[in-house]
């Protein structure tokens, strides 16, 4: 825990290095100082079919999922840090968004390695 899920318009793969975007976002999560580095899980999901606004422009959206208990200030700082990391790759991308969501640990299941 935490999970950082980056959703993006698939056509951005023509102009953006998605592996570099993922690495930059992972590093931003690490720099936040809120998590042990080995616990951060980052992944990216492309969308081929979508409608983003009236003109159907490209987008990058990141959702940070973490357990309850972080302060408002920590969540705001984390959102800003991840947002800035994504924006470094988003020249010409009209919609870049980040959302921090708290998860209820009683509703989270995880397989623990032996």
Buried (B, 14 or more C-beta within 10 A) or exposed (E): BBBBBBBBBBEBEEEBEBEEBBEBBBBBBBEBEBBEEEEBEBEBEBBEEBEBEEEEBBBBBBBBBBEEEBEEEBBEBBBBBBBEBBBEBBEEBEEBEBEBEEBEEEEEEEEEEE
